[in-house]
Amino acid sequence: MTLTGIQKAALLLTTLDASTAMGLLKGQSQKVIQKIAMELSQLDLKGKVDAEQASEVAQQFYVELTQPKSEGLHIKRFVSSLLQDTAGKEKATELQNKMQQAVIQRDPYVIISDAPAFHLASILQNESPQTIAIVLSEIPPKLGTEVLCYFDEPKAQMAVWRMTQLTTVSRQTVIRVGEMVHKNLIEMQSQQVSTKPKEETATANLRQIALVLGGMKKEKRDALLETIEGKDDVAANIVRALMVTWEDIPKIEDKCLQGILRKIEVKILAKALHGADAVVAEKIYGNISERMKEMIEEEVSLMGSPRKKDIAEAREEVVRPMHEANKAGELLFIEEED
């Protein structure tokens, strides 16, 4: 069920402490307060708050709150009815900061779940399997899978085993671990501001390595990847991922691509194609059936405008079987003329 702005605001208030909630309502018009009170009363009559739905609303709030202003996303789009009558810009900023801190204190994993898998893996790399298991149990399964891929096999196996033994871990400990990971994420982000050119160079170098290895025969390529893995398993995994990217789709032979695209769900493919470069979109549309094109168009008409993160995840889903085919030596690329 699609929630209205007032319903989202009411659910968000249930995730906050009383003082922050009161601060938000202070200065609002009587009409707005009455609407929110009505929604809160209905939640109370049900006897419980849908914790999962409230968590999704809190995460959506945080994502929109932290988006750059150039993206056009602002807190007023999320709870505009709450802030329309606030006492000026300073008050609105103060309330935003309080709400952000309240969300973090209540459940830091709402924020952590929006972090890139590589960043989480880097932070958890030197942590105990118990700590890794706690984080993996609290973040979305897909993100957990991506994080595990960056660990060596023994560490990944131990972390998964520890996940089966978490029944005795207190919620307080879980929150404390989340606060530690969130703090490290903030520190990592602040460091990236000053080291971004260096990181971009490092990524470009790994992409170049991936392109060089990608042109080799499977046996020699795998041997060189194992050499890299023996010295830096994280770098090896990044190189593997960079061997085939979304942008490389036009280079794949048609017959090979057709077999891969048949395995992709229409919903995923429709989301992945949202805002795609014309060359990539043309290549994909040229290698699917007319029926599948119609299904994609129908899905697009019902989908609305997906978030950038959802588009990126959909494209990863499309590229994943290409990684598998490439690893098996079955992915064929169009030979370029000299």
C-alpha positions, 0 to 999 in steps of 0.5 A: 500500500502506498503511504501518504505524506502524513502517514509517513510522517506519523510512522517516522514520529513513532521511531523517534524519542518523545522530545524530538517528536515534540520538537518537530510538531512545535510550531505546526498548524493545528490542521497538520497536528490533527491529521498526524494525531489521527494517523497515530491514533489509528496505529495505536488502535491496531495495537502495534506499529509495523516495525518493518514499514517504519524502518523503511520510512526512516531509511527513505527519510535518511536517504532523501535528507542526505542527497546533495541539493543539486539532486533536487531531493530535500526533506520538505519533499519527504515531510513537507507538511511537517516543515511548511510552518517551521520557524525559519531555515535555522529551525528546520536545520536544527530539526533535521539534525535532531531527527538524523541523530535520533534515527542513528541512535535507534537503529544505525543499520538503517544508515549502514544499509545504504553504504557501498559493499566495498566500504563495509568490507574494508571496515570489517576486514580486520574485525572478528567473525562475530562482529562481521556476523552481527552486521551481516544479520542486520543489513539487507541480504543482497548487501550482505552477499556483496560484502562477503564476496570481498572476504577470503573463504575462511573468513567468510565461512567463519562469519556465516557460521557465527550468524547461526550463533547470534541468539545470545547476543543482546540488542544493546551489543548489536546497536553498539556494533552498528554505532562503531561501524557507522562511525568508521563509515563517517571517518572513511567518507571524510578521508575520501574527500581529500583523497578522491583523485588518488582513489580515482587513479587507483580505480582506473588502474584496476580497470586497466588491469581488468581490460588487459587480463580480459583479453587473455586466455582463461587459463593464463588470466586465472593464474594471474588473478590468483597471483593478485589474490595472493597479495590483495584479495580485495583488489583481485575481487575488484579486478574481476568485477571490472572485467565486465561492466554495464558499459561493456554490454555493447562489446558482447557478441549478440548470440552470447548476450541473447542467452544471458538476457533471457535469464534476466527478470523483466522487472530487473531489466526495465529498472536497469534500462532507466536512463541508460546510455543510448548505445547500451539500451540499443544493444539490449533492445536489439537482442531481446524478443518483441514480446520482452520489449512489450513487457518492459514497456508495460513494466516501465509504465507502472514503475515510476521513477526509481532511485539511483541506488535501485537502478545501480543494483538492477544493473549489477543483477544484469551484469552478474551472469556476465561475470559468471560466463566470463569466469567460465570462459564462455563470454564472447566479445566482438573482435575489434579491427586493428 
